[in-house]
Amino acid sequence: MRTLRTAAFMVAAALASAPATPVFADQPSLTQERESSKQDNDLVWNILGALGVFGLFGLQRQSDNDGYTDDPI
């Protein structure tokens, strides 16, 4: 019974997924347009992401928990 239920779930998920979009020869996809552009903003986004990660480290609070007791919420 479990196998039948799993198979039914997999079939329903396959039918509910989005269909593949047709590819037209004269119209490039959005990814192809973005890749063909010569703008290179990767460095800007990498620096912004690194600043965000360093900012997340500032959200950690100091704890006096010695590991043997629960940390109060």
Order of alpha helices (4+ residues) and beta strands (2+ residues): alpha-alpha-alpha
